[in-house]
Structures are given as structure tokens and as C-alpha cells.
């Protein structure tokens, strides 16, 4: 973050709760909004995750392949309008996250993504040039 930027909001919104066996899961959308007063620019960094809620211990954060990829929105607004604009951007992102949630069949105890199976990340080192 630049010296001229300030944080407007750092929000985690639970978009849906799921129960699988004895485990509780929260599908979450996040937004970190910063504002640069020198140029009237707001940036909102968007992300999402699934949190397995653990009453007596450490929560587990999962990032299944079905969640939308992280994103960022940059817009020019006045400081007075920025908080409302950030809320609208988060609402739109939360809607996108909610729409990505798979049906009940993907939430069974045997679902691979619940056991740490993640989407393979692209790695430039894996590419072979001929």
C-alpha cells in the first residue's frame, strides 16, 4: 500500500453455511478497499474461501477450484462516495461467489475438495518449449 492510500474497509462476508457430517463450513467472500486521496482512486481486492469452522480448535481454510479466482476493481470516486461504492462491489462479488457454490452432491463427506485436493496451479517451469 502506498503512503497516500488508506484502508476504507477490510470485510469478510459469509455468503452461505453448509453442514457436512459433523463439520460446519462457511463460504466467504472478502474485500479489501483502499483509497488514494491524491488521485481519487479506490481499489477493491476481492477474494473468497471456504472455512471449516472448528469450535474447539483451529479453523481450516480451503480454496476449492470451484471458487472464482481473486480479482481487483479500480475506480475513480470521491472519498464521500467510496464506502458505498466498496459495499456495492462486495455485494456483486458475494453474488458471484454464491453462484459458484456447487450443488449438494459436491458437499458429501467424500468430496475430494473437502480433503485438501486442490486445483493444480499453473507453473511456467512445467512448460516445455520445443
N, C-alpha and C positions, 0 to 999 in steps of 0.2 A: 504494500500500500504506500502511495506517495505521501509526502509530508502535507500536501494540500488536501488530501482526501480524509473524510471522516466516515465512520460507520453509522449508517442510518438504522439498520436492523440486521439481526442475525437470528433467523427464525427456523424452527423445526416444526412442521405441521404433520400430525398423524392423519393420514388420509383413509386408512382402513385398519381394522383389527381382525386377526384370524386366530382361530384355535385349532391346533393340530395335536391330537392326543392330549397330553398334559401340558403342552407348551403353548405359550401365547406369543403371537407375532404382531408387530406394528409395521405397516408400510408407511414410510415417512418421506416427505418432500422437504427440502431445505432451500433457503435463500439467504444469501449474504449480500446486503445492499450497501454500497459505498457511494459517497457523493464528493465530487471535486468542485469546490466553490469557485475556483479560478476560471473554469470554463463552463460551469453549469451542466456538468456531465454526471450522470448516475450509471453505475454498473451494478448489475444484479447477477451474482454467480449462483447457478441452480444445480442441485444435486438430489439424489434420492438413495434410499437404502431400506433394508428390512432389518428390524431389530427384534431379536428373540429376547423377550423380557424374562428376566430371572429374579424372582422375589428374594432369594437368599444368596445371591452371588453376583457374578459379573455378566452383564448383558452381552450378547453376541451380535455383531454387525455383519450382515450378509449383503452382497451385491450381486444378485442373480442376473443372468443375461437378459431377462425379460424387462428389466427396468430401463427407462430411457437413459441414454448417455448424458453425462453432465453437459451443461450448456451455460451460456452467458448472454445477457442482454445489456446493450449500451444504449442510452437515450439521453437527450438533452431536455431537461425540465428545470423549472425554478426550484429552489430549495423548499418553498412552501408546498409545491405540488409533488415533490419527490416521495414522501412517505406513502401517499395514496397510490402513486404510480407503482411503487415497490410492492404494495399489497395486491394490486391488480395483476402484476407479473407473477407473483407467487400463486395467486388463485388459478391463473391459467396453467402454470406448471403443475400444480397439485392435480388439476383436472387431467392433464396428460399422464401423470404418474398413476392416478386412479384407473384410467382407461387401459393401462399396460398390465394391470393385475390379471393373472391367468385365472381360469375357472377352477372350480372345486377339485377337479381331477388332478391338478398340479399342486394341490396342497395336502396330499396324502402323506403319511409318515414315511413312505418310501421315495418321495420326490428327491431326485438327485441334488437339486439346488439347496435343499434343506440340510444336506450333509457335507456342505463345503465344495461341491462340484461347481466350478465357475466356468464362465465363457473363457476360452483361450484368448489371451491378449495377443495382438499383432506384434511381432518382433522383427525389426528390419534385419537382424542377424540370421533369421531363418530363411531369408530370401536368397536364392542362388541365381547369380547372373551368368548367362551362357554366352 
